[in-house]
Amino acid sequence: MPNAKDAPSGRIVSLDQFRGYTVAAMFLVNFLGSYAACPLLLKHSHTYCSYADTIMPQFLFAVGFAFRLTFERRVEREGAAAAYRRVVKRLLGLVLLSMVIYAPGPIAASWGQLRQMSLWETLGSVAKREWFQTLMHIAVASLWIVPVIRASAAVRILYAVLSALVHLLLSAWFNFEWVNTTPNGIDGGPLGFLTWSIPAIVGTLACDLVTSSGNAASFGRLVFHAGWLMLLGWIMSCGTRLYDVPAGDAMTASTEQAPSRLAESPVFPGQAQWKGRILSSLVAEPPFVPPPPPEQRRWNYWMMSQRAGTVSYLIFSAGISLLVFAVFHVFCDQWGWTLSVFRTLGTNALAGYIVHGMVDAAVSPFVPRDAPAWCMWSAFALYFGICWLFLRTLEKNNIFLRL
């Protein structure tokens, strides 16, 4: 296999393989997550980073990587103004597609009830929950980074930092509590784009490394940056220990009516929460390890939470994305190893996303949620095979969904 940078199609092979792996992992966790026999690590969590929670950031990473890779080429061909108009139109098209795919149920039971509802009552919960799922977050986060997509690495890093700070301040003001109250937000809610831009921007930086360095040099740099990003995300998550409930209060909460699982001041802890604490008492659980229940630790902004789109979660997950991509980079671009199944899924990821929900709806009704593990895994094999068959047929007919 030729080096990715020299491939006739102009595609980077490792990116397609990485994207294909991500689509396959999405199939896995989305199908299995609602079954009782599903391992905890494959279930989405709201209070720590499970394996399932690492998948969506990889989509944003791949989007940022491809955006950086292709946009400059489009500017060279069409000119800056035309290129910007085109990408904004495509992303707005993805917004529209998201609203169609994530269509809500009936807003009101009758015309009379609808007339009495305010605009916020009509669209507020829909925008908070139904519309803002994976595709919408990809579209809005991509729109958010459009102004800096051609900027220097320093400018893009600063933009990511400022986006994270804005998200932190808005979370302290209202957003953390709002996203975690009924109806709960999904993947950070409408303001999630501020932190979902972190893995997207990391993807643009990875693109720079891969296209400007040799394979061996870029692999080492990718791994190095992945390491400190994961470490930084975990260190930030140690702030969650400031919300530990004292043992006596925790026992009282377990025997009486439990208070709210949310901390009173979830972003900026009060003096009583950190005064007198020694450093060793602030060491949080490592990633992929569940934290104590809310009776022992209140939900807060510093925990790794996909629902809240917290900064610690997105920084750590951006590091995971970078590390996984580095592995694909060396296997595919340096050693020439590829998997055809990842190629099929990775070159038609949007089609895969659309198809997988429909196939799930066709297969899962035949498998009770308390089915034994062998039945669950057999159903998954059938589900995965059908998804692959659809995408392989599209690939053979040279049909690829693009927006």
C-alpha positions in Angstrom: 0.0 0.0 0.0 1.3 3.5 -0.8 1.9 6.0 1.9 -1.3 7.8 2.8 0.0 11.2 1.7 0.8 9.7 -1.7 -2.5 7.9 -2.2 -4.0 8.6 -5.6 -7.4 9.5 -4.0 -5.7 12.1 -1.8 -7.3 10.4 1.2 -5.3 9.5 4.4 -5.8 5.8 4.8 -5.4 5.8 8.6 -8.2 8.4 8.9 -10.7 6.2 7.0 -9.7 3.2 9.1 -9.9 5.2 12.3 -13.3 6.5 11.3 -14.4 2.9 10.4 -13.4 1.7 13.8 -15.3 4.5 15.4 -18.5 3.6 13.4 -18.1 -0.1 14.4 -17.6 0.9 18.1 -20.7 3.1 17.8 -22.7 0.1 16.5 -21.4 -1.9 19.5 -22.2 0.5 22.3 -25.5 1.8 20.9 -26.9 -1.7 20.4 -25.7 -3.3 23.6 -26.1 -0.4 26.0 -29.8 -1.0 26.9 -29.3 -4.7 27.7 -28.9 -6.0 31.3 -26.1 -8.4 30.2 -24.1 -5.5 28.7 -20.7 -5.0 30.5 -20.7 -1.7 32.4 -17.7 -0.4 30.4 -19.8 -0.5 27.2 -22.7 1.6 28.7 -22.8 5.3 28.6 -22.4 7.1 31.9 -23.2 10.5 33.2 -20.6 10.6 36.0 -17.4 9.2 34.6 -15.8 8.2 31.2 -16.6 4.7 30.1 -15.4 3.1 26.9 -18.8 4.0 25.4 -18.2 7.6 26.2 -14.9 7.7 24.2 -16.7 7.0 20.9 -18.5 10.3 20.1 -15.3 12.4 20.7 -13.6 10.3 18.1 -16.2 11.4 15.5 -15.5 15.0 16.3 -11.7 14.3 16.1 -12.2 12.8 12.7 -14.4 15.6 11.5 -11.7 18.2 12.6 -9.0 16.2 11.0 -10.8 15.9 7.6 -12.0 19.5 7.8 -8.5 20.8 8.1 -7.2 18.5 5.4 -9.8 19.2 2.8 -10.7 22.8 3.4 -7.3 24.3 2.3 -7.5 22.3 -0.9 -10.9 23.7 -1.6 -9.7 27.2 -1.0 -6.9 26.7 -3.5 -9.4 25.4 -6.1 -12.3 27.7 -5.5 -11.0 30.7 -3.6 -11.6 31.5 0.0 -15.1 33.1 -0.3 -16.6 30.3 -2.3 -15.0 27.7 0.0 -16.4 29.3 3.1 -19.9 29.6 1.6 -19.8 26.0 0.5 -18.8 24.6 3.9 -21.4 26.7 5.8 -24.1 25.5 3.4 -23.1 21.9 3.9 -23.0 22.3 7.7 -26.4 24.0 7.7 -27.7 21.1 5.6 -26.4 18.7 8.3 -28.3 20.8 10.9 -31.5 20.3 8.9 -30.8 16.6 8.5 -30.3 16.3 12.2 -33.6 17.9 12.9 -35.3 15.5 10.6 -33.6 12.4 12.0 -34.1 13.4 15.6 -37.8 14.3 15.1 -39.6 14.6 18.4 -42.9 13.1 19.3 -46.1 15.2 19.4 -45.5 18.6 20.9 -49.1 19.0 22.0 -52.2 16.8 22.3 -54.5 19.2 20.5 -54.5 22.4 18.5 -56.0 24.3 21.4 -53.2 23.2 23.7 -50.6 24.2 21.1 -52.1 27.7 20.8 -51.7 28.2 24.5 -48.0 27.2 24.6 -45.3 29.8 24.4 -42.4 29.5 21.9 -40.1 28.2 24.6 -42.7 25.6 25.7 -43.0 24.5 22.0 -39.3 24.3 21.1 -37.3 24.6 24.3 -37.3 20.9 25.4 -37.0 19.8 21.8 -33.9 21.9 21.3 -32.5 20.9 24.7 -32.9 17.2 24.2 -34.2 15.7 20.9 -32.4 17.9 18.3 -29.0 18.1 20.0 -27.6 14.7 19.5 -24.6 13.4 17.6 -25.1 14.8 14.2 -26.3 18.2 15.4 -23.3 18.5 17.7 -21.0 17.7 14.8 -22.7 20.3 12.7 -22.7 23.1 15.3 -19.2 22.4 16.6 -17.9 22.4 13.0 -19.6 25.7 12.4 -18.1 27.0 15.6 -14.5 26.3 14.4 -15.0 27.6 10.9 -13.5 31.0 11.8 -10.2 29.4 12.9 -9.9 26.4 10.6 -7.1 28.0 8.5 -5.5 29.7 11.5 -2.2 28.8 13.1 -1.9 26.1 15.7 -1.5 28.7 18.4 -4.7 30.5 17.5 -6.7 27.2 17.3 -5.4 26.1 20.7 -6.3 29.5 22.2 -9.7 29.2 20.6 -10.3 25.8 22.2 -9.2 27.2 25.6 -11.5 30.2 25.4 -14.4 28.0 24.3 -13.8 25.8 27.3 -13.7 28.8 29.6 -17.0 30.1 28.2 -18.5 26.7 28.8 -17.3 26.7 32.3 -18.7 30.1 33.1 -22.1 29.3 31.5 -22.2 26.1 33.4 -21.6 27.9 36.7 -24.3 30.4 35.7 -27.1 27.9 34.7 -26.1 25.3 32.2 -24.8 22.4 34.3 -28.0 22.3 36.4 -30.2 22.9 33.4 -28.7 20.1 31.4 -29.1 17.7 34.3 -32.7 18.5 35.1 -35.8 17.0 33.4 -35.9 16.8 30.5 -32.2 16.0 30.6 -29.9 17.3 27.9 -28.0 14.9 25.6 -24.3 15.2 25.0 -24.0 18.6 26.6 -27.2 20.1 25.3 -27.4 23.2 23.0 -24.2 24.7 24.5 -22.2 21.4 24.1 -20.6 22.7 20.9 -18.3 24.8 23.1 -16.5 21.7 24.5 -17.1 19.4 21.6 -14.9 21.8 19.6 -12.0 20.5 21.8 -11.6 17.1 20.1 -12.4 18.7 16.7 -9.6 21.2 17.1 -7.2 18.5 18.4 -8.1 16.7 15.1 -7.0 19.7 13.1 -3.7 19.7 15.0 -3.2 16.0 14.4 -3.8 16.7 10.7 -1.0 19.2 10.7 1.4 16.7 12.4 0.6 13.9 10.0 0.9 16.0 6.8 4.0 17.8 7.8 6.1 15.0 9.4 7.4 11.6 8.5 5.4 8.6 9.7 7.8 7.7 12.5 8.2 11.3 13.8 4.5 12.1 13.7 3.6 8.8 15.5 5.9 9.8 18.4 4.5 13.3 18.6 0.9 12.0 18.4 1.5 9.6 21.3 3.2 12.3 23.4 0.4 14.8 22.9 -2.2 12.1 23.6 -0.5 11.3 26.9 -0.5 14.8 28.3 -4.0 15.5 27.1 -5.3 12.4 28.9 -3.3 13.3 32.0 -4.6 16.9 32.0 -8.2 15.7 31.7 -7.7 13.3 34.6 -6.1 15.9 36.7 -8.9 18.3 36.1 -11.4 15.5 37.0 -9.8 15.4 40.4 -11.8 18.5 41.3 -14.7 16.2 41.7 -13.3 15.0 45.0 -14.1 18.4 46.4 -17.8 17.3 46.3 -17.3 14.2 48.5 -20.1 14.0 51.1 -18.7 13.5 54.6 -19.3 10.0 55.9 -21.9 11.0 58.5 -23.9 13.0 56.0 -23.7 10.1 53.5 -25.1 7.7 56.1 -28.0 10.1 56.9 -28.8 10.5 53.2 -28.9 6.7 52.7 -31.5 6.3 55.5 -33.6 9.4 54.9 -35.0 11.0 51.8 -32.0 11.7 49.6 -31.3 15.3 48.7 -30.6 16.4 45.1 -27.8 14.5 43.5 -26.5 17.8 42.1 -24.0 19.8 44.1 -25.2 23.2 45.2 -22.3 25.0 43.6 -21.2 22.5 41.0 -18.5 24.6 39.3 -16.9 26.8 41.9 -16.7 24.9 45.3 -17.0 26.9 48.5 -14.2 27.4 51.0 -15.5 24.7 53.3 -15.1 22.1 50.5 -11.4 22.6 50.0 -10.2 24.1 53.2 -8.0 21.7 55.1 -7.9 19.1 52.4 -4.6 17.3 51.8 -3.5 16.6 48.2 -3.9 12.8 48.5 -7.5 13.3 49.4 -8.1 14.9 46.0 -7.0 12.0 43.9 -10.0 10.9 41.8 -10.7 7.5 40.4 -8.8 6.7 37.2 -10.8 6.9 34.0 -13.1 4.0 33.2 -13.7 3.4 37.0 -17.2 4.4 38.3 -17.3 7.0 41.1 -19.2 6.6 44.4 -23.0 7.1 44.2 -24.5 10.6 44.6 -25.1 10.0 48.4 -21.3 9.9 48.7 -20.4 12.4 46.0 -22.6 15.1 44.5 -22.7 15.5 40.8 -20.5 18.4 39.7 -18.8 20.0 36.7 -15.4 18.5 37.3 -16.5 14.9 36.9 -16.1 13.4 33.4 -19.7 13.7 32.1 -20.8 13.2 28.5 -24.3 14.4 29.4 -22.9 17.7 30.7 -20.1 17.9 28.1 -17.6 18.8 30.9 -14.1 20.1 30.0 -12.3 17.3 31.8 -14.2 14.7 29.8 -13.6 16.3 26.4 -9.9 16.9 27.1 -9.3 13.3 28.3 -11.4 11.9 25.4 -9.5 14.1 22.9 -6.3 12.5 24.2 -7.9 9.0 23.8 -8.9 9.9 20.2 -5.4 11.1 19.4 -3.9 7.9 20.9 -6.2 5.6 18.9 -5.6 7.5 15.8 -1.8 7.2 16.3 -2.1 3.4 16.4 -4.0 3.5 13.1 -1.5 5.9 11.7 1.4 3.6 12.3 -0.4 0.4 11.3 -2.0 1.9 8.1 0.3 4.6 6.9 3.6 3.1 7.9 3.0 -0.7 7.8 0.3 -0.7 5.2 -2.2 -2.8 7.2 -5.9 -2.2 6.7 -9.2 -4.0 7.4 -11.8 -4.0 4.7 -14.7 -3.8 7.2 -13.2 -0.5 8.6 -12.8 0.8 5.0 -16.5 0.1 4.2 -17.7 1.7 7.4 -15.2 4.6 7.4 -15.8 5.8 3.9 -19.6 6.0 4.4 -19.9 7.0 8.0 -23.0 9.2 7.6 -24.8 6.4 5.9 -23.7 4.1 8.7 -25.1 6.5 11.3 -28.5 6.7 9.5 -28.7 3.0 8.8 -27.8 1.7 12.3 -30.7 3.2 14.0 -33.2 1.6 11.6 -31.5 -1.8 11.8 -31.6 -1.6 15.6 -35.3 -0.8 15.5 -35.8 -3.9 13.3 -33.7 -6.3 15.4 -34.0 -5.3 19.0 -37.8 -5.9 19.4 -37.1 -9.6 19.1 -34.6 -9.6 22.0 -35.9 -8.8 25.5 -33.7 -6.4 27.6 -33.0 -9.1 30.2 -31.9 -11.7 27.6 -28.8 -13.8 28.5 -25.4 -12.7 27.2 -25.3 -15.3 24.5 -28.6 -14.1 23.0 -27.6 -10.5 23.3 -24.3 -11.1 21.5 -26.0 -13.2 18.8 -28.4 -10.4 18.2 -25.6 -7.9 17.9 -23.8 -10.1 15.3 -27.0 -10.2 13.3 -27.5 -6.4 13.6 -23.8 -5.7 12.8 -24.0 -8.0 9.7 -27.1 -6.3 8.4 -25.5 -2.8 8.8 -22.4 -3.9 7.1 -24.3 -5.5 4.3 -26.2 -2.3 3.5 -22.9 -0.2 3.6 -21.0 -2.7 1.5 -23.8 -2.7 -1.1 -23.6 1.1 -1.2 -19.8 0.9 -1.5 -19.9 -1.6 -4.4 -22.3 0.8 -6.2 -20.0 3.7 -5.5 -22.8 5.5 -3.4 -21.5 7.6 -0.6 -23.5 10.0 1.5 -21.8 13.4 1.8 -23.0 16.8 3.1 
